[in-house]
């Protein structure tokens, strides 16, 4: 067995303490990215704990994106990747967007994130970047009237801005937001002229990026997202109001039909529903 120093840990929350010690060993460079951690048996000796505590500690580190665990092999040190970030953020977004307050928080987050992305894109866009962004804009404009294609090209235009920043974290955050973005755009696209106003805004964003004007790009993106947010709110409100009125109208019609069918001296008229 490998001769390793014994580092006993406290009795309470042993797995978490083991995880903290291993995290420090990884960040200090004792265990480098790609290398294998000691065996479970060696870790049990090193920290003076049982196998369950070691396995739980490794699971905690896996959840943090610091190690990779494969059946029959020792845990291997990794670094949190953009893909890992997407997986972590996706769950949070789904929980948040399920509530009214969470929807507001998501819109605020998107506003600051995408306006910042537009700012950064305007600062560092190359001529090739600007050509790709123009192509994405043209595809979005050409898709007006085709709901599914418009939504796809709308999301693609916003993604192209993250590509221009050359920041993999920005791209990962965009990927994490995609499902929520598609739901929001699917709701707002049915508003009259929503696609036309969206293309108008995208054009203004493109022009600001092409002019290398970060402040203007930030402003145009913020204005665009504020419009989408308001359209989403109004679309939800109107949908609920219209459906509520339709339900009441249908119920009232059925009541009238039943009254006409069954009214007679032996049956009193039904009380209308409210």
Secondary structure, DSSP 4 states (H G I P E B T S, - for coil): ----------STTHHHHHHHHHHHHHHTTSS-TTPBPPPHHHHHHHHT--HHHHHHHHHHHHHTTSEE--TTS--EE----HHHHHHHHHHHHHHHHTSHHHHHHHHHHHHHHHHHHHHHHHHH--HHHHHHHHHHHHHHHHTTT-HHHHHHHHHHHHHHHHHHHT-HHHHHHHHHHHHHHHHHHHHHTTSTTHHHHHHHHHHHHHHHHHTT-HHHHHHHHHHHHHHHHHHHHHHHHHHHHHHHHHHHHHHHHHHHHHHHHH-BTTBPPPPPP-
